[in-house]
């Protein structure tokens, strides 16, 4: 799982040359600005037909056309970082606090300052709550626009009920991640063509009690506000339990044995090859799944410090049309027809309404299933299987969930940006710990030493200083 520098450099050069070329050609040929929007998701075979319809709305409204490009989730982080590092001229991209980290990208110069354009966009200012917009401000400036959606995702175990229907297991007994092991054993013994558990990270063990101050920094704080002392996740008993449990599950065959080299496993997931998946829950989640799914929540809904940054649309630093890019974001937040067209495709071709709810057409060529990536999700049609009041439930959950003790805290990353980038690189190098494919005894000391050299203690100390200052002035 260690990266090869030469391959990355070559990829940067290839992507930089290819992606700088496409928008230029489109703009020169048509005479109308084309906005390149890069988002996470699988390629859609019928995308061009959907864009043709979408541009009938977009072009008259803002004088530009849309070129939407999907990158699968497994490749997105690396690819979009290469885009930003190469000076690629994309106009809009997906960013968040968990994928393509928003604040790190801003500090690294990847996004444009769009404060003036946003504050002069009545549709955005009226649609997006002030505290949501404020959460995206860095030194008072906006570089992205959060999508209004659920902001309190509780972590969950997602159970494929098609597989579970074959077994007599009482899921009400599962209160923690470890409680699922008897079911994994059943699946291992009874369904040899299924992978019992799909590992993701240690968050399943850590986040019921702790919150990451900055994603991928390894620094956490107690969620209940009982202490303002910051800690490294590696020192937590919860983390250690997750680390050795994951290794144990790998040795028992509950985790696929090629997990460290398999690449993107989305197709296997969609085909129902996993009995238990890591994930999170929100009202209506069941309706968005491709297979019948039961969600087991591992903690109550909770609004993290970066809860409003779980899905953000940012404008690229090299965008030639930042004002039009913001106008497109405004349109995606205010024009329900356009938003639902991008989310679901064309009625009668890609989906149908049954009892006023969306039913997707199987193998239609367009079904991104990432409504939350595109704009204000409260404008979305309701999917079949979701409750009629799904958006009312979502708003209620957002409003009533306990709030992070760090809500309103925006760390200054400039003093520790180099350290954070090095820590992230080291975390990537030793990501094998998340899947259990090697005994931690073989690499753990080396991992910790590299984190120390990368500046882990410097990051912990600086964040503690800033947090102490935040609470002193609160």
LINMOJO-V712482 format. One record per pair of residues at least 24 apart in sequence whose C-alpha atoms are under 8 Angstrom apart, sorted by the first residue. I is the first residue (numbers start at 1). GAP is how many residues later the second one is. If there is no record, write none. Layout:
((I;GAP) (I;GAP))
This chain:
((1;259) (1;260) (1;427) (1;428) (1;429) (1;430) (1;431) (2;426) (2;427) (2;428) (3;426) (12;70) (12;71) (12;74) (13;73) (15;67) (15;68) (16;66) (16;67) (16;70) (16;71) (16;72) (19;64) (19;69) (19;70) (20;68) (20;69) (23;66) (23;67) (32;31) (32;32) (32;33) (33;30) (33;31) (33;32) (33;288) (34;30) (34;31) (34;32) (34;33) (35;29) (35;30) (35;31) (35;32) (35;55) (35;56) (35;57) (35;286) (35;290) (36;30) (36;31) (36;32) (36;33) (36;54) (36;55) (36;56) (37;29) (37;30) (37;31) (37;32) (37;53) (37;54) (37;55) (37;56) (38;30) (38;31) (38;32) (38;33) (38;52) (38;54) (38;55) (38;56) (39;29) (39;30) (39;31) (39;32) (39;54) (39;55) (39;334) (40;30) (40;31) (40;32) (40;33) (40;36) (40;54) (40;333) (41;29) (41;30) (41;31) (41;32) (41;327) (41;329) (42;28) (42;29) (42;30) (42;31) (42;326) (43;26) (43;27) (43;28) (43;29) (44;26) (44;321) (44;322) (44;323) (44;324) (45;320) (45;321) (46;318) (46;319) (46;320) (47;318) (47;319) (50;291) (50;292) (50;295) (50;296) (51;291) (54;284) (54;287) (54;288) (57;281) (58;270) (58;273) (62;262) (62;265) (62;266) (64;260) (73;191) (74;189) (74;190) (75;189) (76;24) (84;26) (84;232) (84;233) (85;25) (87;230) (87;231) (88;230) (89;227) (89;228) (89;229) (89;230) (89;231) (90;225) (90;226) (90;228) (90;229) (91;224) (91;225) (91;227) (91;228) (91;229) (91;230) (91;231) (91;234) (92;221) (92;222) (92;223) (92;224) (92;233) (93;220) (93;221) (93;222) (93;223) (94;217) (94;218) (94;219) (94;220) (94;279) (95;216) (95;217) (95;218) (95;219) (96;213) (96;214) (96;215) (96;216) (97;117) (97;118) (97;209) (97;212) (97;213) (97;214) (98;117) (98;212) (101;114) (102;207) (102;210) (103;35) (103;310) (104;309) (104;313) (106;37) (107;306) (107;307) (107;310) (108;309) (109;208) (110;206) (110;207) (111;32) (111;33) (111;203) (111;204) (111;205) (111;206) (111;207) (112;31) (112;202) (112;203) (112;204) (112;205) (112;206) (112;207) (112;210) (113;28) (113;29) (113;30) (113;204) (114;27) (114;28) (114;29) (114;30) (114;201) (114;208) (114;209) (114;212) (115;26) (115;27) (115;28) (117;206) (117;209) (118;24) (118;208) (121;206) (121;209) (123;207) (123;208) (123;210) (123;211) (124;206) (124;209) (124;210) (127;206) (127;207) (132;176) (135;171) (135;173) (135;174) (135;273) (135;275) (136;172) (136;173) (138;272) (143;171) (143;172) (144;168) (144;169) (144;170) (144;171) (145;167) (145;168) (145;169) (145;184) (146;162) (146;163) (146;164) (146;165) (146;166) (146;167) (146;229) (147;161) (147;164) (147;165) (147;166) (147;186) (147;225) (147;226) (147;227) (147;228) (147;229) (147;230) (148;160) (148;227) (148;228) (148;229) (148;230) (149;223) (149;227) (149;228) (149;229) (149;245) (150;132) (150;244) (150;245) (150;247) (150;248) (151;152) (151;156) (151;157) (151;159) (151;247) (152;130) (152;149) (152;150) (152;151) (152;152) (152;155) (152;245) (152;246) (152;249) (153;127) (153;128) (153;129) (153;148) (153;149) (153;150) (154;126) (154;127) (154;128) (154;143) (154;144) (154;145) (154;146) (154;147) (154;148) (155;49) (155;52) (155;53) (155;123) (155;124) (155;125) (155;126) (155;142) (155;143) (155;144) (156;48) (156;122) (156;123) (156;124) (156;125) (156;139) (156;140) (156;141) (156;142) (156;143) (157;119) (157;120) (157;121) (157;122) (157;123) (157;138) (157;139) (157;140) (157;141) (158;118) (158;119) (158;120) (158;121) (158;122) (158;135) (158;136) (158;137) (158;138) (159;116) (159;117) (159;118) (159;134) (159;135) (159;136) (159;137) (160;112) (160;114) (160;115) (160;116) (160;131) (160;132) (160;133) (160;134) (161;130) (161;131) (161;132) (161;133) (162;129) (162;130) (163;112) (164;111) (171;125) (174;122) (175;121) (175;122) (175;123) (176;29) (176;122) (177;27) (177;28) (177;121) (178;67) (184;70) (184;91) (184;92) (185;69) (187;88) (188;65) (188;66) (193;80) (194;78) (194;79) (194;80) (194;81) (195;59) (195;60) (195;61) (195;78) (195;79) (195;80) (196;58) (196;59) (196;78) (196;79) (196;80) (197;57) (197;58) (197;59) (197;77) (197;78) (197;79) (197;80) (198;57) (198;58) (198;76) (198;77) (198;78) (198;79) (198;80) (199;47) (199;56) (199;78) (199;79) (199;235) (199;236) (200;78) (200;234) (200;235) (201;233) (201;234) (202;37) (202;40) (202;41) (202;232) (204;38) (204;74) (204;94) (205;33) (205;34) (205;36) (205;37) (206;27) (206;30) (206;32) (206;33) (208;90) (208;91) (211;93) (213;92) (216;207) (216;208) (216;211) (217;203) (217;206) (217;207) (217;242) (219;241) (223;181) (223;182) (224;180) (224;181) (225;179) (225;180) (228;239) (228;240) (229;235) (230;230) (230;233) (230;234) (231;229) (232;228) (243;190) (243;191) (243;193) (244;192) (246;188) (246;189) (246;190) (247;188) (247;189) (247;190) (247;191) (247;192) (248;188) (249;187) (250;185) (250;186) (250;187) (255;180) (257;180) (259;176) (259;178) (260;172) (260;175) (260;177) (282;112) (283;103) (283;104) (283;107) (283;108) (283;110) (283;111) (284;99) (284;101) (284;102) (284;103) (284;106) (285;101) (286;99) (286;100) (287;96) (287;97) (287;98) (287;99) (288;81) (288;95) (300;101) (301;96) (301;100) (301;101) (302;99) (302;100) (302;101) (302;102) (303;95) (303;98) (303;99) (303;100) (303;101) (304;99) (304;100) (304;102) (304;103) (305;98) (305;99) (305;100) (305;101) (305;102) (305;103) (305;104) (306;101) (311;61) (311;62) (312;61) (313;60) (313;61) (313;62) (329;46) (332;42) (332;43) (332;44) (333;42) (333;43) (333;46) (334;42) (336;43) (336;44) (339;35) (339;36) (339;40) (339;41) (340;39) (340;40) (340;41) (342;32) (343;24) (343;25) (343;26) (343;27) (343;28) (343;31) (343;37) (344;24) (344;25) (354;30) (356;26) (357;24) (357;25) (357;26) (357;27) (358;24) (358;25) (358;26) (359;24) (359;25) (409;58) (409;61) (411;52) (411;55) (412;54) (416;42) (416;43) (416;46) (419;35) (419;36) (419;37) (419;39) (419;40) (420;35) (420;39) (422;32) (422;33) (423;28) (423;31) (423;32) (423;33) (426;24) (426;25) (426;28))
